[in-house]
Amino acid sequence: MGWRMKHVKGTVLFVQEGRFTLETDAGDRRLFILSHKASVEPQQLPPLQHRQAHVRVSYDDAPDLIAKLAHAVELVAE
């Protein structure tokens, strides 16, 4: 069985340090924590919140956390 990254698209609602809440295109809200190996830095997240940017998050489950572990956050065309 191979490991596979999950993806979700949505709008960044709230950012605090390396954590952020995403409202998915389906209307769900999910909490993410940036992986220490993420392709973005925590300081790059607040502008996404203020612009209510539409993004694609690549993530996997963090078994010991409520939040998902984000590995990439990319702007997408709406």
N, C-alpha and C positions, 0 to 999 in steps of 0.2 A: 504494500500500500504506500503510495507516494504522498509526500507533503505538498500541500497546495495553498498558496496565499489566497485570501478572500478579498473581495473588493466591494465597495459601496459608494454610491454617489449621493450628494446632498449639499446642504447649506450649513456653514459654520455659525452656530448661535452664540456660543460662549467660549472664551479662552481664559485660562489661568495657568501661567507658567507653561509646563509641558503637557497640560491636559486640555482637552476641548470636547465640547458637545456638538454633535452633528445631528441635524434633522434630515433624515433620509428622504429620497424622492417618494418613498412609500408613506411618509408621515411619521415614522418611528423616530425616537430620539435615542442616540447611543453615546456613551462616554468612551473616549479614547485617551490613552497615554502614549506619548511619543516614545518609541524605542530609542535606546541610547545609540543605536546604529541607524536611525532614521535618516532619510535623504533631506530632511528639513530641520532647522534649528528652532527651539522654542520661541525665539524672538521674531520668527517669520509668521507665526500664527495670528497675533492680534490684528494685523491689517486685513486678514481674511474675514474676521468677525465683523469689522467695521464696514466692510464692503458687502457683507452677506454673500460672499463668493460661493459659486457652485464648484465643488471639488469632488475628486475621486480619491478615496482613502484605500490604500492597500494595507491589510492588517491580518493578524491571527489572534486566536483566543489566548488569553493569559489565564491559565487554570487557577491561579491563586488570587485573582483580582476580579472585581466586578466589571472593570473597564476592559476594553479590547486594546491590543498593543499595535499602534500604528507604525508602519514602516515607511510609508510614503504618503504625501498629500500633494495632489496635483490639481491645478486649475483646469477646468473643462468648460468648453463652450456650452451654453444653455440651449 
